[in-house]
Amino acid sequence: MKKAYWAELIGTLFLVLMGCGSAVVGGQIISGNVGQVFAVLFNGNQNAAVLGTAFTVFGNLSVAFAFGLTIVAMIYALGPVSGGHFNPAVTIGAWISKRINTKEAGFYILFQVIGGIVGAFLLYLITSNIFALKVTALGQNFYNAQIWWIPFIVEAIFTALFVLVVLGSTSSKANVKFAGLAIGLTLVLVHIVAIPITGTSVNPARSFGPAIFSALGGNVLALKQVWLFILAPVVGAIGGAYAWKLVSDEKK
């Protein structure tokens, strides 16, 4: 078994654990203790609403940077072993760009999905014990079923952007020393924009694990909706890879 496969599993595990974990813990704090303080101090007046909005914005930024910083850390730590994909969409983009063969791409995706499931399982164990409650939210993605096509387009476009940046910043002509930062900051940017719309996936492995354990906690909707966060990033990955091939003279 190639060490690269295990590197992909470990990197995806920590991406889910840290990124989704920031969403879970932040949500519990804001909706719990902070929410109770607001209710007591302001008794539902306008100041409470303003502060509540501020905490929501701060929470979204925290989640965005948690995902971005984790991917930066994993790329610099494990990138030399596997190339630092940690995302089936990135692997698909690399495969289309002929940077990885079909067999390796298949194993990369398999181990990424397993890593996402293990990361979600660990997060489920941690949060269910810390907060002593039935966990129904593990940073899973979501969308309004009545306008599902808008989240689909958002996920596809932002995945295309992310894959394009990954391929460009790791190309033979790029300064690869800064690739991790470019990729991490792009992931932060994508989360800042898309969190209010979908919770931000751009990564099927990041979405599948949390959806499973959210469903086990009673939130079956998360698992019913996960198809969009698998299919849309795949479509986006294809678009991003071909966009890169369109502008690149990289010979593969």
MARVEXGU-493151 format. One record per residue (C-alpha): residue number from 1; residue in one letter; x, y, z. Coordinates in Angstrom, 3 decimals. Layout:
% residues N
<r nr="NUM" rest="a" x="X" y="Y" z="Z"/>
...
***
This chain:
% residues 252
<r nr="1" rest="m" x="0.000" y="0.000" z="0.000"/>
<r nr="2" rest="k" x="1.488" y="3.316" z="-1.059"/>
<r nr="3" rest="k" x="2.256" y="5.822" z="1.681"/>
<r nr="4" rest="a" x="0.654" y="8.484" z="-0.506"/>
<r nr="5" rest="y" x="-2.753" y="6.873" z="0.029"/>
<r nr="6" rest="w" x="-2.364" y="7.010" z="3.795"/>
<r nr="7" rest="a" x="-1.227" y="10.627" z="3.537"/>
<r nr="8" rest="e" x="-4.443" y="11.451" z="1.680"/>
<r nr="9" rest="l" x="-6.505" y="9.691" z="4.347"/>
<r nr="10" rest="i" x="-4.782" y="11.511" z="7.202"/>
<r nr="11" rest="g" x="-4.955" y="14.906" z="5.518"/>
<r nr="12" rest="t" x="-8.659" y="14.570" z="4.720"/>
<r nr="13" rest="l" x="-9.335" y="13.309" z="8.242"/>
<r nr="14" rest="f" x="-7.855" y="16.431" z="9.797"/>
<r nr="15" rest="l" x="-9.520" y="18.707" z="7.253"/>
<r nr="16" rest="v" x="-12.927" y="17.384" z="8.333"/>
<r nr="17" rest="l" x="-12.063" y="17.220" z="12.024"/>
<r nr="18" rest="m" x="-10.691" y="20.754" z="12.256"/>
<r nr="19" rest="g" x="-12.822" y="22.503" z="9.642"/>
<r nr="20" rest="c" x="-16.178" y="20.966" z="10.498"/>
<r nr="21" rest="g" x="-15.172" y="20.922" z="14.161"/>
<r nr="22" rest="s" x="-14.847" y="24.703" z="14.163"/>
<r nr="23" rest="a" x="-18.394" y="24.953" z="12.802"/>
<r nr="24" rest="v" x="-19.799" y="22.569" z="15.418"/>
<r nr="25" rest="v" x="-18.040" y="24.051" z="18.437"/>
<r nr="26" rest="g" x="-18.645" y="27.642" z="17.338"/>
<r nr="27" rest="g" x="-22.303" y="26.906" z="16.722"/>
<r nr="28" rest="q" x="-22.735" y="25.352" z="20.148"/>
<r nr="29" rest="i" x="-21.077" y="28.289" z="21.891"/>
<r nr="30" rest="i" x="-23.035" y="30.961" z="20.027"/>
<r nr="31" rest="s" x="-26.416" y="29.207" z="20.212"/>
<r nr="32" rest="g" x="-25.818" y="28.133" z="23.805"/>
<r nr="33" rest="n" x="-24.024" y="30.323" z="26.334"/>
<r nr="34" rest="v" x="-23.711" y="33.444" z="24.197"/>
<r nr="35" rest="g" x="-27.310" y="33.181" z="23.053"/>
<r nr="36" rest="q" x="-28.510" y="32.950" z="26.649"/>
<r nr="37" rest="v" x="-26.435" y="35.979" z="27.648"/>
<r nr="38" rest="f" x="-27.946" y="38.017" z="24.801"/>
<r nr="39" rest="a" x="-31.449" y="37.002" z="25.839"/>
<r nr="40" rest="v" x="-30.888" y="38.031" z="29.452"/>
<r nr="41" rest="l" x="-29.034" y="41.288" z="28.792"/>
<r nr="42" rest="f" x="-31.056" y="42.627" z="25.900"/>
<r nr="43" rest="n" x="-34.383" y="40.823" z="26.215"/>
<r nr="44" rest="g" x="-34.761" y="40.563" z="22.441"/>
<r nr="45" rest="n" x="-34.131" y="44.212" z="21.554"/>
<r nr="46" rest="q" x="-32.333" y="45.453" z="18.448"/>
<r nr="47" rest="n" x="-28.872" y="45.503" z="20.035"/>
<r nr="48" rest="a" x="-29.094" y="41.768" z="20.633"/>
<r nr="49" rest="a" x="-29.941" y="41.210" z="16.974"/>
<r nr="50" rest="v" x="-26.980" y="43.318" z="15.855"/>
<r nr="51" rest="l" x="-24.587" y="41.511" z="18.167"/>
<r nr="52" rest="g" x="-26.038" y="38.187" z="17.093"/>
<r nr="53" rest="t" x="-25.356" y="39.062" z="13.462"/>
<r nr="54" rest="a" x="-21.818" y="40.113" z="14.352"/>
<r nr="55" rest="f" x="-21.197" y="36.783" z="16.064"/>
<r nr="56" rest="t" x="-22.585" y="34.954" z="13.019"/>
<r nr="57" rest="v" x="-20.194" y="36.812" z="10.714"/>
<r nr="58" rest="f" x="-17.300" y="36.150" z="13.083"/>
<r nr="59" rest="g" x="-18.301" y="32.488" z="13.257"/>
<r nr="60" rest="n" x="-18.330" y="32.179" z="9.467"/>
<r nr="61" rest="l" x="-14.888" y="33.769" z="9.249"/>
<r nr="62" rest="s" x="-13.600" y="31.390" z="11.920"/>
<r nr="63" rest="v" x="-14.860" y="28.387" z="9.970"/>
<r nr="64" rest="a" x="-13.400" y="29.738" z="6.727"/>
<r nr="65" rest="f" x="-9.966" y="30.198" z="8.270"/>
<r nr="66" rest="a" x="-10.153" y="26.839" z="10.048"/>
<r nr="67" rest="f" x="-10.558" y="25.083" z="6.694"/>
<r nr="68" rest="g" x="-7.960" y="27.282" z="5.014"/>
<r nr="69" rest="l" x="-5.312" y="26.958" z="7.715"/>
<r nr="70" rest="t" x="-5.830" y="23.211" z="7.983"/>
<r nr="71" rest="i" x="-5.347" y="22.700" z="4.258"/>
<r nr="72" rest="v" x="-2.198" y="24.859" z="4.361"/>
<r nr="73" rest="a" x="-0.787" y="22.790" z="7.230"/>
<r nr="74" rest="m" x="-1.637" y="19.471" z="5.583"/>
<r nr="75" rest="i" x="-0.202" y="20.533" z="2.214"/>
<r nr="76" rest="y" x="3.146" y="21.484" z="3.735"/>
<r nr="77" rest="a" x="3.191" y="18.439" z="6.031"/>
<r nr="78" rest="l" x="1.910" y="15.725" z="3.692"/>
<r nr="79" rest="g" x="2.154" y="17.304" z="0.252"/>
<r nr="80" rest="p" x="5.693" y="15.966" z="-0.274"/>
<r nr="81" rest="v" x="4.283" y="12.445" z="0.199"/>
<r nr="82" rest="s" x="1.091" y="12.528" z="-1.880"/>
<r nr="83" rest="g" x="0.890" y="15.899" z="-3.586"/>
<r nr="84" rest="g" x="-1.613" y="17.137" z="-1.007"/>
<r nr="85" rest="h" x="-4.987" y="16.646" z="-2.684"/>
<r nr="86" rest="f" x="-7.255" y="15.759" z="0.288"/>
<r nr="87" rest="n" x="-10.214" y="16.268" z="-2.019"/>
<r nr="88" rest="p" x="-11.685" y="14.022" z="-4.755"/>
<r nr="89" rest="a" x="-12.353" y="17.120" z="-6.862"/>
<r nr="90" rest="v" x="-8.658" y="18.008" z="-6.835"/>
<r nr="91" rest="t" x="-7.747" y="14.419" z="-7.687"/>
<r nr="92" rest="i" x="-10.173" y="14.467" z="-10.625"/>
<r nr="93" rest="g" x="-8.599" y="17.723" z="-11.804"/>
<r nr="94" rest="a" x="-5.117" y="16.232" z="-11.503"/>
<r nr="95" rest="w" x="-6.263" y="13.121" z="-13.389"/>
<r nr="96" rest="i" x="-7.733" y="15.165" z="-16.258"/>
<r nr="97" rest="s" x="-4.463" y="17.126" z="-16.361"/>
<r nr="98" rest="k" x="-2.596" y="13.805" z="-16.567"/>
<r nr="99" rest="r" x="-0.655" y="14.406" z="-13.375"/>
<r nr="100" rest="i" x="-1.927" y="11.149" z="-11.895"/>
<r nr="101" rest="n" x="-2.954" y="7.866" z="-13.510"/>
<r nr="102" rest="t" x="-6.384" y="6.255" z="-13.272"/>
<r nr="103" rest="k" x="-5.433" y="3.609" z="-10.705"/>
<r nr="104" rest="e" x="-3.795" y="6.108" z="-8.364"/>
<r nr="105" rest="a" x="-6.700" y="8.528" z="-8.758"/>
<r nr="106" rest="g" x="-9.151" y="5.797" z="-7.756"/>
<r nr="107" rest="f" x="-7.178" y="4.903" z="-4.634"/>
<r nr="108" rest="y" x="-6.679" y="8.569" z="-3.744"/>
<r nr="109" rest="i" x="-10.432" y="9.157" z="-3.848"/>
<r nr="110" rest="l" x="-11.161" y="5.980" z="-1.870"/>
<r nr="111" rest="f" x="-8.765" y="6.924" z="0.914"/>
<r nr="112" rest="q" x="-9.983" y="10.533" z="0.933"/>
<r nr="113" rest="v" x="-13.567" y="9.361" z="1.441"/>
<r nr="114" rest="i" x="-12.463" y="7.001" z="4.221"/>
<r nr="115" rest="g" x="-10.514" y="9.828" z="5.836"/>
<r nr="116" rest="g" x="-13.565" y="12.083" z="5.713"/>
<r nr="117" rest="i" x="-15.710" y="9.398" z="7.345"/>
<r nr="118" rest="v" x="-13.151" y="8.756" z="10.094"/>
<r nr="119" rest="g" x="-12.780" y="12.487" z="10.720"/>
<r nr="120" rest="a" x="-16.551" y="12.887" z="11.006"/>
<r nr="121" rest="f" x="-16.726" y="9.876" z="13.330"/>
<r nr="122" rest="l" x="-14.089" y="11.366" z="15.640"/>
<r nr="123" rest="l" x="-15.901" y="14.697" z="15.581"/>
<r nr="124" rest="y" x="-19.160" y="12.919" z="16.422"/>
<r nr="125" rest="l" x="-17.547" y="11.193" z="19.417"/>
<r nr="126" rest="i" x="-15.905" y="14.375" z="20.673"/>
<r nr="127" rest="t" x="-18.922" y="16.671" z="20.369"/>
<r nr="128" rest="s" x="-21.487" y="14.180" z="21.675"/>
<r nr="129" rest="n" x="-19.425" y="13.721" z="24.835"/>
<r nr="130" rest="i" x="-18.387" y="17.341" z="25.376"/>
<r nr="131" rest="f" x="-21.851" y="18.795" z="24.871"/>
<r nr="132" rest="a" x="-23.708" y="15.742" z="26.246"/>
<r nr="133" rest="l" x="-26.356" y="15.933" z="23.567"/>
<r nr="134" rest="k" x="-27.647" y="14.142" z="20.516"/>
<r nr="135" rest="v" x="-25.513" y="15.557" z="17.740"/>
<r nr="136" rest="t" x="-27.522" y="16.432" z="14.629"/>
<r nr="137" rest="a" x="-25.107" y="19.004" z="13.175"/>
<r nr="138" rest="l" x="-21.533" y="18.124" z="12.272"/>
<r nr="139" rest="g" x="-20.749" y="20.904" z="9.839"/>
<r nr="140" rest="q" x="-22.724" y="19.149" z="7.109"/>
<r nr="141" rest="n" x="-23.746" y="21.047" z="3.997"/>
<r nr="142" rest="f" x="-27.264" y="22.219" z="3.196"/>
<r nr="143" rest="y" x="-29.417" y="23.873" z="0.554"/>
<r nr="144" rest="n" x="-32.952" y="25.111" z="-0.046"/>
<r nr="145" rest="a" x="-34.616" y="22.270" z="-1.955"/>
<r nr="146" rest="q" x="-36.920" y="24.709" z="-3.760"/>
<r nr="147" rest="i" x="-33.968" y="26.417" z="-5.449"/>
<r nr="148" rest="w" x="-31.451" y="23.534" z="-5.472"/>
<r nr="149" rest="w" x="-29.966" y="24.653" z="-8.776"/>
<r nr="150" rest="i" x="-28.510" y="27.824" z="-7.254"/>
<r nr="151" rest="p" x="-26.436" y="25.932" z="-4.645"/>
<r nr="152" rest="f" x="-25.459" y="23.480" z="-7.388"/>
<r nr="153" rest="i" x="-24.113" y="26.293" z="-9.553"/>
<r nr="154" rest="v" x="-22.362" y="27.907" z="-6.569"/>
<r nr="155" rest="e" x="-20.631" y="24.664" z="-5.606"/>
<r nr="156" rest="a" x="-19.651" y="23.885" z="-9.198"/>
<r nr="157" rest="i" x="-18.226" y="27.365" z="-9.860"/>
<r nr="158" rest="f" x="-16.270" y="27.597" z="-6.617"/>
<r nr="159" rest="t" x="-14.929" y="24.065" z="-7.026"/>
<r nr="160" rest="a" x="-13.787" y="25.012" z="-10.523"/>
<r nr="161" rest="l" x="-12.023" y="28.059" z="-9.072"/>
<r nr="162" rest="f" x="-10.392" y="25.996" z="-6.343"/>
<r nr="163" rest="v" x="-9.200" y="23.279" z="-8.733"/>
<r nr="164" rest="l" x="-7.899" y="25.913" z="-11.161"/>
<r nr="165" rest="v" x="-5.839" y="27.522" z="-8.384"/>
<r nr="166" rest="v" x="-4.512" y="24.139" z="-7.231"/>
<r nr="167" rest="l" x="-3.429" y="23.160" z="-10.739"/>
<r nr="168" rest="g" x="-1.966" y="26.574" z="-11.496"/>
<r nr="169" rest="s" x="-0.071" y="27.040" z="-8.238"/>
<r nr="170" rest="t" x="1.450" y="23.548" z="-8.441"/>
<r nr="171" rest="s" x="2.385" y="23.665" z="-12.122"/>
<r nr="172" rest="s" x="5.948" y="23.288" z="-13.337"/>
<r nr="173" rest="k" x="6.212" y="27.045" z="-13.968"/>
<r nr="174" rest="a" x="4.815" y="28.140" z="-10.601"/>
<r nr="175" rest="n" x="6.730" y="28.918" z="-7.421"/>
<r nr="176" rest="v" x="5.530" y="25.831" z="-5.582"/>
<r nr="177" rest="k" x="6.933" y="27.083" z="-2.266"/>
<r nr="178" rest="f" x="3.905" y="29.350" z="-2.051"/>
<r nr="179" rest="a" x="1.388" y="26.845" z="-3.420"/>
<r nr="180" rest="g" x="0.104" y="25.910" z="0.023"/>
<r nr="181" rest="l" x="-0.637" y="29.533" z="0.883"/>
<r nr="182" rest="a" x="-2.369" y="30.197" z="-2.439"/>
<r nr="183" rest="i" x="-4.527" y="27.100" z="-2.065"/>
<r nr="184" rest="g" x="-5.343" y="27.794" z="1.578"/>
<r nr="185" rest="l" x="-6.289" y="31.427" z="0.982"/>
<r nr="186" rest="t" x="-8.475" y="30.415" z="-1.952"/>
<r nr="187" rest="l" x="-10.289" y="27.941" z="0.278"/>
<r nr="188" rest="v" x="-10.804" y="30.702" z="2.860"/>
<r nr="189" rest="l" x="-12.232" y="33.005" z="0.185"/>
<r nr="190" rest="v" x="-14.556" y="30.307" z="-1.143"/>
<r nr="191" rest="h" x="-15.877" y="29.626" z="2.360"/>
<r nr="192" rest="i" x="-16.447" y="33.297" z="3.153"/>
<r nr="193" rest="v" x="-18.682" y="33.661" z="0.104"/>
<r nr="194" rest="a" x="-20.439" y="30.290" z="0.056"/>
<r nr="195" rest="i" x="-21.026" y="29.439" z="3.733"/>
<r nr="196" rest="p" x="-24.348" y="31.351" z="3.897"/>
<r nr="197" rest="i" x="-25.553" y="29.562" z="0.751"/>
<r nr="198" rest="t" x="-24.441" y="25.941" z="1.153"/>
<r nr="199" rest="g" x="-22.163" y="25.717" z="4.172"/>
<r nr="200" rest="t" x="-19.416" y="25.310" z="1.526"/>
<r nr="201" rest="s" x="-18.289" y="21.928" z="0.310"/>
<r nr="202" rest="v" x="-16.128" y="22.043" z="-2.863"/>
<r nr="203" rest="n" x="-15.021" y="18.635" z="-1.577"/>
<r nr="204" rest="p" x="-17.186" y="15.479" z="-1.721"/>
<r nr="205" rest="a" x="-15.099" y="13.726" z="0.960"/>
<r nr="206" rest="r" x="-15.609" y="16.682" z="3.324"/>
<r nr="207" rest="s" x="-19.392" y="16.454" z="2.838"/>
<r nr="208" rest="f" x="-20.029" y="12.703" z="2.866"/>
<r nr="209" rest="g" x="-18.670" y="11.846" z="6.326"/>
<r nr="210" rest="p" x="-20.483" y="14.609" z="8.247"/>
<r nr="211" rest="a" x="-23.725" y="13.786" z="6.392"/>
<r nr="212" rest="i" x="-23.545" y="10.160" z="7.551"/>
<r nr="213" rest="f" x="-23.072" y="10.935" z="11.227"/>
<r nr="214" rest="s" x="-25.526" y="13.837" z="11.195"/>
<r nr="215" rest="a" x="-28.087" y="11.340" z="9.876"/>
<r nr="216" rest="l" x="-27.192" y="8.911" z="12.667"/>
<r nr="217" rest="g" x="-27.910" y="11.740" z="15.085"/>
<r nr="218" rest="g" x="-31.356" y="12.223" z="13.557"/>
<r nr="219" rest="n" x="-30.709" y="14.777" z="10.817"/>
<r nr="220" rest="v" x="-31.664" y="12.568" z="7.860"/>
<r nr="221" rest="l" x="-31.977" y="15.593" z="5.566"/>
<r nr="222" rest="a" x="-28.192" y="15.957" z="5.552"/>
<r nr="223" rest="l" x="-27.787" y="12.542" z="3.940"/>
<r nr="224" rest="k" x="-30.650" y="13.136" z="1.508"/>
<r nr="225" rest="q" x="-29.016" y="16.330" z="0.277"/>
<r nr="226" rest="v" x="-25.424" y="15.078" z="0.102"/>
<r nr="227" rest="w" x="-25.805" y="14.083" z="-3.569"/>
<r nr="228" rest="l" x="-25.522" y="17.739" z="-4.578"/>
<r nr="229" rest="f" x="-22.246" y="18.132" z="-2.690"/>
<r nr="230" rest="i" x="-20.828" y="15.122" z="-4.483"/>
<r nr="231" rest="l" x="-22.059" y="15.819" z="-8.004"/>
<r nr="232" rest="a" x="-21.572" y="19.609" z="-8.138"/>
<r nr="233" rest="p" x="-17.894" y="19.501" z="-7.071"/>
<r nr="234" rest="v" x="-17.246" y="16.753" z="-9.638"/>
<r nr="235" rest="v" x="-18.756" y="18.952" z="-12.358"/>
<r nr="236" rest="g" x="-16.735" y="21.897" z="-11.066"/>
<r nr="237" rest="a" x="-13.534" y="19.848" z="-10.993"/>
<r nr="238" rest="i" x="-13.991" y="18.926" z="-14.643"/>
<r nr="239" rest="g" x="-14.630" y="22.567" z="-15.529"/>
<r nr="240" rest="g" x="-11.645" y="23.803" z="-13.529"/>
<r nr="241" rest="a" x="-9.315" y="21.219" z="-15.052"/>
<r nr="242" rest="y" x="-10.326" y="22.050" z="-18.603"/>
<r nr="243" rest="a" x="-10.072" y="25.771" z="-17.857"/>
<r nr="244" rest="w" x="-6.489" y="25.133" z="-16.770"/>
<r nr="245" rest="k" x="-5.767" y="23.096" z="-19.904"/>
<r nr="246" rest="l" x="-7.174" y="25.973" z="-21.968"/>
<r nr="247" rest="v" x="-4.728" y="28.542" z="-20.599"/>
<r nr="248" rest="s" x="-1.751" y="26.334" z="-19.794"/>
<r nr="249" rest="d" x="1.057" y="25.208" z="-22.055"/>
<r nr="250" rest="e" x="2.102" y="22.592" z="-19.519"/>
<r nr="251" rest="k" x="3.099" y="19.429" z="-21.347"/>
<r nr="252" rest="k" x="1.807" y="16.217" z="-19.806"/>
***
